[in-house]
């Protein structure tokens, strides 16, 4: 089978690998679409995501959908040919976090396409992926694979909005209009937010944000950025992964407001407007990945409640993986880029 493999910084290959065997309790999925994530781009460009450096070749990808190719012994309720999405996380199920319903922050989680462990957890950018059966979710009838391909980042966004609590009728600021930020906007819209203000340094992502529910947008570095002064929203969600974006959230919420930190900041200590957090009595919460939201998101993608289609801006055949990664790294030319493993 073919797989997209990162060997080192700048060394991305489409190479042949052996088909993996299917053991008891496992399912083989013939992958159709894989969404390119920011972490995939980091492994490609820098050979690392934060402190997690490549120590062996790594099959990238954790946003994948396809159809069941084979089921292992003991697997019930899953049959070959069924269209599915793959939940990328395998928590330990034994730690305090897992036992208290916080499996998304399990320190021992194995996540597809991650170098956090060694040996690395090989990812889903391959023609066939074998995973435990409980990571496979059958799509609701009528949900197209192409739309379902954004289920993983949409679940990240859905979890972040849940961390914000009840946003119905509230004014919300979202900093960063990348794929996750735009899906946060879509989730806020679905949750009934009355006003959704979105910021980004580029104009193109802001157009996608408007298409999925932003009521107003602000391009950083232009005269319109003055509109952020005195914004005083109820909730702010930081999805850009930049210290400047985080501080925009801190200063953009009203006194007593809530900031949800979603975008991962650069490694190491980050200078934040801590005095503003203290003197204005802000609540700051983190939001990391997701758990049961994955099933929820498949349902709202099917119903159309989550308007995610505009987020998918390009679909390229896996043979054009280099072009696809270059495009995904350019926020002025793309939002979410999908690899199509069955285009040829």
N, C-alpha and C positions, 0 to 999 in steps of 0.2 A: 504494500500500500504506500501511497505518498503521504508525507507529513511535512509540516512547516517547522523547521528546527533552527533555533538560535544557538550558534557555537561560541560566539564571543561578540564584543561590541562591533557592530557593522558587518557581522558575518551571519547572514540569514540565508538558509538553503531550503529548497524544495527537494527532498530526498526520499529514496525508497527505504522502507522499513518492513520488517516481517509483520504479518498479521498477528495480533496478540491472541493467545488462547482464551477461551471462555470457561471459567471455572464455576463450581457450584455457587449459586446465589448471585451470579453476575449476568450482565446483559451486554451484548455487542450492538453498538449503534452505528449504522452507516450515516456518517455526517453529511448533511447537505449544506448548511450555512454556518459560518463562524464569524462573529463580530470582533473586529480589532479594537482592543481596549488600550487605554493609556499605559498599563503595565506591560503589555506586549511591545509597545513602542519603546519603552525604557529598556527592556531586555535587548531589543534590536539596536538601539542607538548607543547605550551605555554599558551593556552587559550586566546590568544590575537594576533592581528596583529598591531604592533606599539602601539598606544595609545587606540586602539579599543579592549576592553576586553569583553569576554562573560559575559552577565548578565542574560541570559536565554538560554535554549537549542537551538542550531542553526543547521538547515539543511545546510550542506556545499554545495559547488559546484556552479560554474558559467560558466563552459565550457561544454555545453550540446547540444546534438542533438537527434532527434527522429522522430516520426510521429504524426500527428494531430489525437487526439482521439475524440475530441468534439469541436464544436464552439458555442459561445454564441450568443444571439440575437443581430442583427445588424452587425455582422461580414460578410464582403463580400470579395470574392477572395481567401478564404481559405476553404479547404474542408477536411473532415476526410480521413485519409490515406496518405495525402501528407507528404513527407519527408522534415523536416525543421531543421534549426539551430535557436537557441534562442539568441538574443542580450540581454546581461545581465543588461543593464543600462536603467533606467527610469528617465531622467532628468526632471526638473520642467517645462521647456519650457517658463518660464516667466522672469527669471533673465537676467541681461545684457549679460552674457556669452551665454546663450541659444539663445537670440535674435540676437547675433552677429555671430552665427555659430560656437561657441565653447562649444557645449553641453557637451563635454567630461570633461570639468573642472567646470561644474555646481556644486556649493557647496551643493545643495539640492538633488543631484542624489540618487536614491535608486538603489543599486547594489545587484544582487542576491548573497546570501551566505555571507552577510556582517554584522558585529556587529557595524558598524559606527553609526547606529541609534538604538533607542529603542522605541518600540519593534524592534528587529532585522529584517532584510530583509531575510526571509527564502530562501534557495538556491535550486539548481536544481538536487542535488543527491537524487532523489526520482523517483519512478516508474511513477508517474504522476506529472506534473508541470503545474500550471495555471498562465498565464501571459496575459497582454494586447495584443491585436492582433497585434499592430504595433511593438512588440518586436519579432515577429515570421517571419522568412525569409525562403521562399520556396527554396530548393536547386535546382540548375540548373540540368536539366535532365542528368543523368549519373554520377553525383558526388556521390560517395559512402559515407554513413554515417560515416564510420571509418575515412576517410580522412577529412571530414567536421568537425569532432570533434576537430580539432586544429584551427578552424576558429577564435575563440576568442583570443588566444595568437598570432596567425598570424596577426590579425588586430592590436594588440598592436605593433608588430614589424613593420608592414606596416606604421603605423602612425609615428613611430620613424624615419623611413627612409624618410618619407615626411618632417619631421622636419629638416632633414639634407639638404633639397633642392636637386638640380640636382647632383647626384653622378655619372653620366655617365662618364666613363673614369678616375675616381678618385681613389686614394689610400685610403683605409679605415681600421681603427683599430677597432676591437670589443673586449671588455674585458668581459669575462664570456661566457661560452658555454653551459649554461643550456638551457632548452626548448626555452625561449624567445630569448636568444642570438643566438641560432642556427637558429631560424626563422628570426631574423634580418639578419643573413648571407644569408639565402635564398632570402629575400626581396632585399638585396643589389645586389645579383647576378642577380635577375630579373630586377633590375633597371639599370644594365649595369656597375656596379663598375668594374674597371680594375684590382684592387688588393684588396684582403680582408684578412687581417691578424687577427687571432683570438688567444686570450690567455685564459688559464684556469689553475687551480691548479691540475687538474686531466687529465689523458691521454684519458680515455673513451669518455668524452664529445667532445674532440677535434677531435676524429674520426668521430663523427656525424657531426661536423662542416665541415669537409672536404667533407663529403658525400653530403652536401647541397650547396657547392660552395666556401668554404674557399680556397684561393690559397696557404696559408701557416699558420701554427699553431705554437704556442710557449707555452710550459708548464712552468708555473711559479715555481720557486724553483729549476730548473735544469740549467745546463750550457747553454742551448739554449736560456735562458731568456736574455742573453747578446745581443741577436739580436734586442732587443727593444731599445737599446741605439742608438740615432740618427735616429730613424725610420722616423720622419718628414712626417707623412701622412697628407692628406688634411682634413680628417674628422675622428673623433673617436666617437664611440657609447659605453657608459658604461652600461652594462647589468648585471653585477655581483651583484650590490647592496652593494658593499664594498667601504670604503674610499680609500683603496689601489688601487682598480680598477679605481676609479675616478682620482686619481693622476697619474696613468699610462696613462690615456687618456690625461690629461693636458700636461704631458711631452712627449707624443708620437706624438702629432700633430705638424705640422710645425708652425712657427711664422705666425700669422694672420689666423690660422686654426679655425676649428669649433668642439666643443665638444657637443654631445647630451647626456644629463643625463636621462637614462631610468630606471635603477634598483633603487628601493627605498632603501635609506641608513638607517642605524639604527636610532631609535628615538633620538631626542636631537640634540645638535650642533655637527657638524663634522669638524675636522681639514682638510682643503683643501689647496692646493698649490696656494693660492690667488695671491702671488707676481708674480708667473709665468704667471697667467692669465693676470695680469695687464701689466707687462713689455713686454710680447710677443703679446699683443693685441689679445687675443683669444676671440672668441665668444662662449658663453655657453648658451645652450637652454635646457629647460626641455621638456619631452615627457611623457604624462600621458594618459593611456587608449587609446580610439579611439572613433569615431562616425560613420560617413558614410563609413569609410574604411571597415566595416563589410561586406557590400554588395560587395565591390570591391574584397575583399579577397575570397569570395565564387566563384567569377568568375575566378580568377587566380588559385585557387585550382582545379577547374574543367578543365581548359585549360592545366594544368601542368606547367604553367609559374613559379609557386611557388613550388619548389621541397621539399615538407614537409614530405613525407612518412617516410624518415629515422629518423625523430624526434620521431615518435611513436615506442617505443621499447618494450612495453609490454601491453597486454590487459588481465585483470583478471576479473572473475565474481564478482558481487557485494557481494556474500557470502564470498569472500576472501578479504574483504575491509581492514582488519588489515594488511594482507600481502602486499596488494597493496600500502598502505600508507608507510609501512616500505621500500618497494622497491623504491617508488617515492622519499623518503628522502635520498636515497643512489646514489649520482651522479656517482659513479664508476660502478653501475650496471644498470642504467636506464637513459633515458632522459624523454620523456613524457609517463606517465602511464595512461591508460584508464580503467575506470570501465565499465563493460558490464552488463547492467540491464536486459538483455534478454537471458543470457547465460544458465540459468537453465531451 
